[in-house]
C-alpha cells in the first residue's frame, strides 16, 4: 500500500512538471509583458536560497517564512509574486520530502493515509469556510496554543511529567482526534497558517513517535502544493527563474537534511519539535500584530497562499 501511495505521488509530480514546462514555454514565447517576471537576483543566490530553506523545511521548520524573509531582504522578487513563487518553487522539494520520509520512516498505513486525506479535505472545505474567519484572531490563538504545547513538550523532556510515546499508529479515540486535528490544520492553511509545526506537536501529544510526524505532514503538503501551484502558473503570478532555482537548489537540501534527521536520536527529535514549535508560534504572533503592506493585502488568497 505504501508503494501505491508513492506511485500516486510520482504521477502527481510528473504531471505537475509537465504542466509547468508547457506553460512556461508558452509564456516565454509570448510578448514580454505576458511572460513571467525575471528575478533580479544572481543565480547562485537563488540556488542557495532554495538549498537553505528546503534544508530547514525538511527539519520541520517550514520554507515559506524563511524564503519570504530572504526575498524581501534581498529585494529580488516582487511582493505580489512571492506567494506564487513559493508554491511553485517549493512544490518539487516538498514532494521529494514526502517520497523520502514515507519510505524511510515506518508509520501505520491506515494512520498515514487517514491523516493525509483529512488534511486535504480540510484544506478543500476550508477554502470556502475557514478562509472567512478573522486571520489575526486565528494566528494569535494558535500562536498561544503552540507556545503552551512547546512548554508541555519541554517539561516532558526534563522529566517533569511523562507524555508522548513511541507509537507508530493511532487507534480508536486517538485516531479520531488525530483525523480531526489534521482536518483542522488543513483548513487553517487557507488562512496562511503552516501545517508542519502544529502537526508535529499533534502527533507527539497523541503518544506517537515524533518522527512519525515527518511522513504525515510532508505527505499532506505534497498532495496539496502541486495542485495549488497550478493556479499561480496559469495566471503567471510568479517569478519563473526564482521558482526554478528554488526547485533545483531545494532537492539537494532535502536529501542532506532527510538523512540527518533519520540518524538523530528520539531525544534530539523531541527537542527539535520544541524549537520548531516556538519558532512557528513567534512567526504567527509577529504576523498577527504587524500591519500588512499594500502589496501583501493584494496578494491572491486560497488554500496555498502560505501553506507551510
C-alpha positions as CSV (number, residue, x, y, z in Angstrom):
1,X,0.0,0.0,0.0
2,X,2.9,2.4,0.7
3,X,4.2,1.7,-2.8
4,X,0.8,2.7,-4.2
5,X,0.9,6.0,-2.3
6,X,4.4,6.7,-3.5
7,X,3.4,5.9,-7.1
8,X,0.5,8.3,-6.8
9,X,2.9,11.0,-5.6
10,X,5.2,10.2,-8.5
11,X,2.3,10.5,-11.0
12,X,1.3,13.8,-9.4
13,X,4.8,15.4,-9.7
14,X,5.3,14.2,-13.2
15,X,2.0,15.8,-14.3
16,X,2.9,19.0,-12.4
17,X,6.3,19.3,-14.0
18,X,4.8,18.6,-17.5
19,X,2.2,21.3,-17.0
20,X,4.8,23.8,-15.6
21,X,7.2,23.3,-18.5
22,X,4.4,23.6,-21.1
23,X,3.0,26.7,-19.5
24,X,6.5,28.3,-19.1
25,X,7.3,27.7,-22.8
26,X,4.1,29.3,-23.9
27,X,4.7,32.3,-21.6
28,X,8.2,32.8,-22.8
29,X,7.1,32.6,-26.4
30,X,4.5,35.4,-25.8
31,X,5.4,39.1,-25.6
32,X,7.5,40.4,-22.7
33,X,4.5,41.8,-20.8
34,X,2.8,38.4,-20.7
35,X,5.9,36.4,-19.8
36,X,6.7,35.6,-16.2
37,X,8.7,38.1,-14.3
38,X,12.5,37.8,-14.3
39,X,14.2,37.8,-10.9
40,X,16.9,40.4,-10.3
41,X,18.9,38.0,-8.0
42,X,22.0,36.2,-9.3
43,X,21.6,32.5,-10.0
44,X,24.0,31.3,-7.2
45,X,21.9,33.3,-4.7
46,X,18.7,31.9,-5.9
47,X,20.0,28.3,-5.8
48,X,21.4,29.0,-2.3
49,X,18.1,30.2,-1.0
50,X,16.5,27.0,-2.4
51,X,19.1,24.8,-0.7
52,X,19.0,26.5,2.7
53,X,15.2,27.0,3.0
54,X,14.4,23.4,2.0
55,X,17.1,22.1,4.3
56,X,15.3,23.7,7.2
57,X,11.9,22.8,5.7
58,X,12.9,19.1,5.9
59,X,13.7,19.6,9.6
60,X,10.1,20.7,10.1
61,X,10.7,24.4,10.3
62,X,9.0,25.2,7.1
63,X,10.3,27.0,4.0
64,X,7.7,29.8,3.3
65,X,8.6,32.2,6.1
66,X,12.3,31.8,5.6
67,X,12.1,32.2,1.8
68,X,9.8,35.2,2.1
69,X,12.2,36.9,4.5
70,X,15.2,36.3,2.2
71,X,13.3,37.5,-0.9
72,X,12.2,40.7,0.9
73,X,15.7,41.3,2.4
74,X,17.4,40.9,-1.0
75,X,14.5,42.6,-2.9
76,X,14.9,40.0,-5.6
77,X,11.2,39.1,-6.1
78,X,8.3,41.5,-6.3
79,X,6.0,41.2,-3.2
80,X,2.9,40.4,-5.3
81,X,4.8,37.5,-6.9
82,X,6.1,35.9,-3.7
83,X,3.1,33.6,-2.9
84,X,3.2,32.1,-6.4
85,X,7.0,31.7,-6.4
86,X,6.9,30.0,-3.0
87,X,4.3,27.5,-4.0
88,X,5.6,26.7,-7.5
89,X,9.3,26.6,-6.5
90,X,8.9,24.6,-3.3
91,X,6.4,22.0,-4.7
92,X,9.0,19.6,-6.1
93,X,11.2,19.7,-3.0
94,X,8.2,19.1,-0.8
95,X,7.2,16.0,-2.9
96,X,10.8,14.8,-2.6
97,X,10.5,15.2,1.2
98,X,7.3,13.1,1.2
99,X,8.8,10.4,-1.0
100,X,11.8,10.1,1.3
101,X,10.1,10.2,4.6
102,X,7.2,7.9,3.6
103,X,9.9,5.4,2.5
104,X,12.3,5.6,5.4
105,X,10.1,6.2,8.4
106,X,7.6,3.5,9.1
107,X,4.1,4.6,10.0
108,X,0.9,2.6,10.1
109,X,-0.6,3.0,6.6
110,X,-4.2,3.5,7.9
111,X,-3.0,6.3,10.1
112,X,-0.8,7.8,7.4
113,X,-3.4,7.8,4.6
114,X,-6.2,8.9,7.0
115,X,-4.2,11.9,8.3
116,X,-3.2,12.9,4.8
117,X,-6.8,12.6,3.5
118,X,-8.1,14.6,6.5
119,X,-5.7,17.5,5.8
120,X,-6.6,17.5,2.1
121,X,-10.3,17.5,2.9
122,X,-9.9,20.2,5.5
123,X,-8.0,22.5,3.0
124,X,-10.6,21.9,0.3
125,X,-13.5,22.7,2.6
126,X,-11.6,25.5,4.4
127,X,-11.2,27.4,1.1
128,X,-14.9,28.1,1.3
129,X,-15.5,28.3,5.0
130,X,-12.5,28.9,7.3
131,X,-10.9,31.5,4.9
132,X,-13.7,33.9,6.0
133,X,-12.6,33.7,9.7
134,X,-10.5,36.6,11.0
135,X,-6.9,35.7,10.2
136,X,-5.5,37.8,13.1
137,X,-7.6,36.1,15.8
138,X,-6.7,32.6,14.5
139,X,-3.0,33.5,14.4
140,X,-3.0,34.8,17.9
141,X,-4.9,31.8,19.3
142,X,-2.8,29.2,17.5
143,X,0.4,31.0,18.5
144,X,-0.5,31.0,22.1
145,X,-1.6,27.3,21.9
146,X,1.7,26.4,20.3
147,X,3.7,28.1,23.0
148,X,1.8,26.2,25.6
149,X,2.3,22.9,23.7
150,X,6.1,23.6,23.4
151,X,6.3,24.2,27.1
152,X,4.5,20.9,27.7
153,X,7.0,19.1,25.5
154,X,10.0,20.8,27.1
155,X,8.7,19.8,30.6
156,X,8.3,16.2,29.3
157,X,11.9,16.2,28.1
158,X,13.0,17.5,31.5
159,X,11.1,14.6,33.1
160,X,8.7,17.0,35.0
161,X,5.9,14.6,33.9
162,X,5.5,11.9,31.3
163,X,3.8,12.5,28.0
164,X,4.2,11.1,24.5
165,X,5.4,7.8,23.4
166,X,6.8,5.6,20.6
167,X,3.6,4.8,18.8
168,X,3.6,4.5,15.0
169,X,-0.1,4.2,14.7
170,X,-3.3,5.6,16.1
171,X,-6.4,3.7,17.0
172,X,-9.8,4.3,18.4
173,X,-10.3,7.7,20.1
174,X,-6.7,8.7,19.4
175,X,-7.2,8.1,15.7
176,X,-10.3,10.2,15.5
177,X,-8.6,13.0,17.4
178,X,-5.7,12.8,15.0
179,X,-8.0,13.0,12.0
180,X,-10.0,15.9,13.4
181,X,-6.8,17.7,14.3
182,X,-5.2,17.3,10.8
183,X,-8.5,18.2,9.2
184,X,-8.4,21.5,11.2
185,X,-4.8,22.1,10.3
186,X,-5.6,21.6,6.6
187,X,-8.5,24.1,6.9
188,X,-6.3,26.6,8.7
189,X,-3.9,26.5,5.8
190,X,-6.4,28.7,3.9
191,X,-5.5,31.4,6.4
192,X,-1.8,31.1,5.7
193,X,-1.1,29.1,8.9
194,X,1.5,26.4,8.3
195,X,0.8,22.7,8.9
196,X,4.3,21.5,9.9
197,X,4.8,22.6,13.5
198,X,1.2,22.0,14.7
199,X,1.2,18.6,13.1
200,X,4.5,17.7,14.9
201,X,3.0,18.7,18.2
202,X,-0.3,16.9,17.5
203,X,1.2,13.5,16.9
204,X,3.6,13.9,19.8
205,X,0.8,14.7,22.2
206,X,-1.2,11.7,20.9
207,X,1.6,9.5,22.0
208,X,3.2,8.9,18.7
209,X,7.0,8.9,17.9
210,X,7.8,12.5,16.9
211,X,9.5,11.1,13.8
212,X,6.1,9.9,12.6
213,X,5.1,13.5,12.0
214,X,7.5,13.8,9.1
215,X,5.8,11.5,6.6
216,X,2.4,12.7,7.8
217,X,3.0,16.4,7.5
218,X,5.1,16.2,4.4
219,X,2.7,13.8,2.7
220,X,-0.1,16.2,3.4
221,X,1.6,19.2,1.8
222,X,3.0,17.1,-1.1
223,X,-0.6,16.3,-2.2
224,X,-1.7,19.9,-1.7
225,X,1.0,22.1,-3.1
226,X,1.3,21.0,-6.7
227,X,-2.4,21.3,-7.2
228,X,-2.4,24.8,-5.6
229,X,0.6,25.9,-7.7
230,X,-1.3,25.3,-11.0
231,X,-3.4,28.4,-10.3
232,X,-0.2,30.6,-10.0
233,X,1.4,29.1,-13.1
234,X,-1.8,29.6,-15.1
235,X,-2.1,33.2,-14.1
236,X,1.6,33.8,-14.4
237,X,1.7,35.4,-11.0
238,X,5.1,34.1,-10.0
239,X,8.8,34.7,-10.7
240,X,9.9,31.9,-13.1
241,X,13.7,32.0,-12.6
242,X,13.4,32.2,-8.9
243,X,10.9,29.3,-8.8
244,X,13.1,27.1,-10.9
245,X,16.1,27.9,-8.7
246,X,14.2,27.1,-5.6
247,X,13.2,23.7,-7.1
248,X,16.8,22.9,-8.3
249,X,18.6,24.1,-5.2
250,X,15.9,22.7,-2.9
251,X,16.2,19.0,-3.7
252,X,19.8,18.6,-2.5
253,X,18.9,20.5,0.7
254,X,16.1,18.0,1.2
255,X,18.4,15.0,0.7
256,X,21.0,16.2,3.1
257,X,18.6,17.1,5.9
258,X,16.4,14.0,5.4
259,X,19.2,11.5,6.2
260,X,20.5,13.7,9.0
261,X,17.0,13.6,10.6
262,X,16.9,9.8,10.1
263,X,20.1,9.5,12.2
264,X,19.0,11.7,15.0
265,X,18.1,10.2,18.4
266,X,14.5,10.4,19.6
267,X,15.5,12.9,22.3
268,X,17.1,15.2,19.8
269,X,14.0,15.0,17.6
270,X,11.8,15.9,20.6
271,X,13.9,19.0,21.3
272,X,13.8,19.9,17.7
273,X,10.0,19.8,17.9
274,X,10.1,22.2,20.8
275,X,12.4,24.6,18.9
276,X,10.3,24.4,15.7
277,X,7.0,25.0,17.5
278,X,8.4,28.0,19.4
279,X,9.7,29.5,16.2
280,X,6.4,29.0,14.4
281,X,4.5,30.5,17.3
282,X,6.7,33.5,17.2
283,X,6.2,33.9,13.5
284,X,2.4,33.6,13.9
285,X,2.3,36.2,16.6
286,X,4.6,38.5,14.7
287,X,2.4,38.2,11.6
288,X,-0.8,38.8,13.7
289,X,0.4,42.1,15.2
290,X,2.2,43.6,12.2
291,X,0.3,45.8,9.8
292,X,0.1,44.2,6.3
293,X,1.7,46.1,3.4
294,X,-0.5,47.2,0.4
295,X,1.3,44.5,-1.7
296,X,0.5,41.8,0.9
297,X,-3.1,42.9,1.1
298,X,-3.4,42.4,-2.7
299,X,-1.8,39.0,-2.8
300,X,-4.0,36.2,-4.0
301,X,-5.5,34.0,-1.3
302,X,-6.6,30.4,-1.5
303,X,-5.5,27.3,0.2
304,X,-1.9,27.5,-0.8
305,X,-1.1,31.2,-0.3
306,X,1.2,30.3,2.7
307,X,0.9,26.6,3.2
308,X,3.9,25.9,5.5
